[in-house]
Amino acid sequence: MQPIRQVIHNAPEYIPIPTDLRHKTIELIIWPLGDDEPDTSLRPPRYRRAKVDKIDLPSREERNAR
């Protein structure tokens, strides 16, 4: 059986299940499509990042030298 994908532009209070899928194990995914605010976690940070040519990391022995 093929999955059913349906875009509902004005979602009703209840979503009807087709009769051939009733009383079976199904997966229902409700995914909002772009009506809400954009995800702010994908925006660049407000602080400025330093641009460097090279990062100088000491070796393990140099870091642990006492």
N, C-alpha and C positions, 0 to 999 in steps of 0.2 A: 504494500500500500504506500502510496506517495504521501509525503507530508503536505499539509495545507498551509500556505502562507497567504495571509490576507492583511492588507493595510486598511485600518478603520480610521477615517478622518475625524469623525465626531463620535468618540467612544460612548456607547450606551452604558447604563448602569449595570446591566448584565450582558454577558457574551454567550450566545447560544452555542451548544456543542452539536455537531452534525450527528444524526441518528446512527450512522454506521460506526461512530467512535464512542458512543455511550456504553457504559459498563465495561470499559476496557482500560488497561493501563496506558495512560497518555502522558506526554510532557507538554505543558503549556508555558510558553515564555512570553511575558508581556514586556515590550521594549519601547519606551517613548522615542519618537522620531523627530528630534530637533525642535520641539516647541519650547523647550526650557532654556535656561541660561547656558552658554558654552562652558566647557570644563576649564576652570581657572588653573588647574594643576599643569596644564600644557603650555601656559603662557611663560615667557622668559621671566626670570626673577627681576625684582625691582632694583636690586643692588648691582653694582658694576663689577665685572670680573676682570682681573688683571690678565693681560695677554703677555705670555712669556715665550721665549724661543726654546728654552731647555729647562727641565726640572732636574736639579742635581741632588740625587739621593745617595747618601753614604752606604757603603756595603754593610753587611751584617756585622762583620768584625769591627768596623769603624764605629758603628752604633753602640756595640756592646763593650768597647774598650773602656778600661777603668784606670 
